[in-house]
């Protein structure tokens, strides 16, 4: 059984939504694929995620594309990452 809707229109709407949700992830994936060294912000968050369970979960949400780049790197996460790494250095 087929629907009575316009397939081209439905596919266009789906495509726009898909692009909107995944463009940030795609741009970051392309950037990482260049085999460049991590920038300071990436080093901060990635190293903190290796030391802190809640930041590791947060990274998992991003890597699974359950949250977008803006939610992944926000002021609260950056401050927590900084604090985790600072505690690690002092230990």
C-alpha positions as CSV (number, residue, x, y, z in Angstrom):
1,X,0.0,0.0,0.0
2,X,1.4,3.4,-0.9
3,X,0.6,6.8,0.6
4,X,-1.2,9.5,-1.3
5,X,1.5,12.2,-0.5
6,X,4.0,13.8,-2.8
7,X,7.2,11.7,-2.6
8,X,9.5,14.4,-3.9
9,X,8.2,16.9,-1.4
10,X,8.5,14.4,1.5
11,X,12.0,13.6,0.5
12,X,13.0,17.3,0.4
13,X,11.5,17.9,3.8
14,X,13.4,14.8,5.2
15,X,16.6,16.0,3.5
16,X,16.4,19.4,5.1
17,X,15.8,18.1,8.5
18,X,18.6,15.5,8.2
19,X,21.0,18.2,7.0
20,X,20.0,20.6,9.8
21,X,20.6,17.9,12.5
22,X,23.8,16.4,11.1
23,X,25.7,19.2,9.4
24,X,27.7,20.1,12.5
25,X,28.7,16.5,13.0
26,X,29.7,16.2,9.3
27,X,31.8,19.3,9.4
28,X,33.7,18.1,12.5
29,X,34.2,14.6,11.0
30,X,35.7,16.1,7.9
31,X,37.9,18.3,10.0
32,X,39.1,15.3,12.1
33,X,39.8,13.3,8.9
34,X,42.5,15.7,8.0
35,X,44.8,14.0,10.5
36,X,45.7,17.3,12.1
37,X,46.7,17.7,15.7
38,X,43.9,18.4,18.2
39,X,43.4,22.0,18.9
40,X,43.6,23.2,22.6
41,X,39.8,23.0,23.1
42,X,39.7,19.4,21.8
43,X,42.7,18.4,23.9
44,X,41.0,19.9,27.0
45,X,37.6,18.1,26.5
46,X,39.1,14.8,25.3
47,X,41.6,14.5,28.2
48,X,38.9,15.4,30.7
49,X,36.6,12.8,29.3
50,X,39.3,10.2,29.9
51,X,39.4,11.2,33.6
52,X,35.7,11.9,34.4
53,X,32.8,9.5,34.0
54,X,30.2,12.3,33.4
55,X,32.3,13.9,30.7
56,X,32.9,10.5,29.1
57,X,29.1,10.0,29.0
58,X,28.7,13.5,27.5
59,X,31.3,12.6,24.8
60,X,29.4,9.4,24.1
61,X,26.2,11.3,23.5
62,X,28.0,13.5,21.0
63,X,29.9,10.7,19.3
64,X,26.5,8.8,19.0
65,X,25.0,12.0,17.4
66,X,22.5,12.2,20.2
67,X,23.5,15.8,20.9
68,X,24.9,18.4,18.5
69,X,28.2,20.3,18.5
70,X,26.8,23.3,20.3
71,X,25.5,21.3,23.2
72,X,28.7,19.2,23.3
73,X,31.0,22.2,23.7
74,X,29.2,24.7,25.9
75,X,30.5,26.9,28.7
76,X,29.5,24.4,31.5
77,X,31.3,21.5,29.8
78,X,34.4,23.6,29.1
79,X,34.5,24.7,32.8
80,X,34.1,21.2,34.0
81,X,36.8,19.9,31.6
82,X,39.1,22.6,32.9
83,X,38.4,21.7,36.5
84,X,38.9,18.0,35.9
85,X,42.2,18.5,34.2
86,X,43.3,20.9,36.9
87,X,42.5,18.4,39.6
88,X,44.4,15.8,37.7
89,X,47.5,18.0,37.4
90,X,47.5,18.7,41.2
91,X,47.2,15.0,42.1
